[in-house]
Amino acid sequence: MRDLKQLVKAYDVRGVVPDQWDESLAYAFGAAFVEVIGGNAVVVGHDMRPSSPSLSRAFAEGAASRGADVVEIGLCSTDQLYYASGSLDLPGAMFTASHNPAQYNGIKLCRAGAAPVGQDTGLADIRELVESWLDEDGKVHVPASDAATGALSAKETLDGYAAHLLKLVDLTAIRPLKVAVDAGNGMGGHTVPTVFAGLPLDVVPMYFELDGTFPNHEANPLDPANLVDLQAKVREVGADIGLAFDGDADRCFVIDENGDPVSPSAITALVAEREIARAQAAGEAQPTIIHNLITSWTVPEVVRDRGGVPVRTRVGHSFIKQEMAVTDAVFGGEHSAHYYFRDFWRADTGMLAALHVLAALGGQDRPLSALTEQYNRYAASGEINSTVADQAAATEKVRAAYAGQDGVTVDELDGLTVAGPDWWFNLRASNTEPLLRLNAEAKDPAKMAELRDGVLAIVRA
């Protein structure tokens, strides 16, 4: 019997092909998606992985077997699929495993208008229905449906996606910029040429060839090792900025003219400033900005300085999107370089964040390092993982060591967050591995190092 609980994660479907899943299961997921989510049409897209075309076609045929017409948009980035879901007002399915290695594939699902589908919003129900169609040997037996089979049709959405983004950020008057872009052989190689076409940008492309075997490096810019090539290219060609996209191009990382990474917290603060100003110009007095609890303290400080209202959430896109819907926030940012926009159906799009950074850089004369210096107010540890058998016990030891100190506050919005007058740290347990994740920040580097080392000594004792 296949264990679908290993395949169906908190927010998506993801596993090794064909060991954990294949076309027969993709067909079943398509049928179950229509039965659970409803609607008479869906939109389906896929990335450049070798297994993606056949898996997405099987899903489409499964959806059609339940009476849904299927709009296949073919090769696309995840945020291009969200554009299609939003603009067509249809539920959607994106076949990708994002930054995972080549043998993986997965499905990101959404309701009409790019609203997320997670465990609590339909994904658990879809999994249970698929499980009911498996026999003892794990073979799939999808029952016949009384519905007339839906039609499959193809639609091009890349031009519309690009036009929509460029309506939200004006780059026509910026100074010329040299931009090195590392697509990592992922979907940035598909979207960047169309989105950047006609702009005053001299693009230096790296690894734009679509290749789901990732022959140059993993398409995961969160790992510093995967930024080394781009950093070297920026210095070599004298680029004003470097952009690195992950495999499905929904995240974007930024490198300054010196080849140094710009933290996602700094990008969040920069984009928040711009989105606040835009909303205020349209008559919105106090625009709301969402940030997760391990972005820098700089973010809420900047938001308040600009007349916005910062709202702190748990880590994870479902929490960000839910809070954006409740508060009608204009923008949300995470430490992992996921950026969410109200004008993009509250979905995440690294490309729109990149356009904001290019507009800010090109709209003035300073280099990117000088432009972003104002957002570097604290020293940060970055995320540090520790393998711990008893995560709860280790967390309690840390709490006991720090919670009783004068002027120290503790909260448990997501893991354990401990804060002093000019420092904080967060310790969170992984949902899927025996890991504790530490993020620490302080006003000066020495205090941050002391804090980081002190917590790690307790955790790893």
C-alpha positions, 0 to 999 in steps of 0.5 A: 500500500502506498503511503500518501501521507508521505506524499501529500505535504502540508501545502502541496504534493511532493515526492520521488517519481516513479517510486512514490507516485506516477501518472496513475496517481496523477490521474487520480489526483486530477479526478479527486481535485475536481470532486473536492474543489468543484467547478466545471473547469480547471487550469493546469501548467508544469515546469521543465522537469522530465516527468512534468509533461506526462504527469500534468497530462494525466492529471488533466485527463483525470480532471476531465473524467469528472466533467471539468474542462481543462485549460492546459497552459504548458510550460510556466512558472508557478506564479504564471499559473497563479496569474492564469488561475486569477485572470481566468478565475479557475482552480489551478494545478502546477506541476513542480517540485520547486527547488528539489532535485531532479527525481522529485515532482509535485503539485501545487493546487489552488482554488479559483483566484489563486486561493491556496489549497492546503491540508485544512482547505481541501488537500487532506480531503483530496488525499483521503479520496485518492486513498479510497481508490487504492487497492492493497497493492497500491494500484489505482482504481478510479471509479467511473463517473456519470459526468460527460468527459470535459474538453482539453484545450491549450492556452498561451498565458506568458504574454498576459502574465508579463503585461499584468506585472508590468502594469503594477510596476513602471520601469519605462523611465529608469536608468539603464541597468546591467542585470545578471540573471541566474535561472538555474535551468529553471522556469526563470529562463522561460519568464525573464526574456518575455517580462524583461523584453523592451525594458532598459535592461542589459540582461546577462543570462546564466543557465536559461536553458530549461533542463530539469536535471539541473546540470549546473547547480541546484535551483535553490538560491536559499543555499549560498553554494548555489549563488556563487556562480551569480556572484562571480558573474556580477563582479566579472561583468560589472553588473548593477544587480544579480537576480537568482530564481528557484526552479519554479521561479516563484522566489527571487534572490538579489545580489548587489553590485559587489557580489554580496547577497541582499537579505530577503528582509531588506527586500521585504522592507524595500518593497513594503515602502513602495507598496505603502506609498502606492496605496497611500497615493490611491487614498489608503491611509494606513496600508497593512504589511504582513511579515513572518516572525523571523524576518528582521525587526527592520521590516516592522520598523520601516513599515511604521516609519512609512505610515503602514501597519505591520502584522506579524504571522507564523512562517508559511504561505498559508498563514501569510495568505490567510492574514492578507485576506483578513487584513486586506494587506497590500504586501507580505514578505518572508525570510525565504524570499517569498513575496505576496501581493494583493494586486496579484491575487495575494499570491507569491511572485518573485518576479514582481518583487524583482521588478520593484527592486529594479524600479527602485534601483533604476529610479535613483543614482546610487548603487544597490548596496547604498540603496539597501544599506538603510535596511541593514539595521541588525546583525542576523544569524541566518537559519541554523539547523540542529538535529535534536531527538527530543525537540520539546525538551531542548526547547524547554531548556532554552526557555528556562535559560532565557525567560526569567531575565529582566526585560525579556519577553516570550511568545509562542506564535510559532515555536519559541520567540524570546526578545530583549531590548535590542535582540531576539531569537526564535527556535522552531521545530521542523514539521518533517524532520528531527530538527530545531531551527534557530534564527537570531538577531541583535543590534550589534554583531557581538551580541548576536554571536553571543546569543547564537552560540548560547542557544546552540550550546543548550540545544546541542548539549 
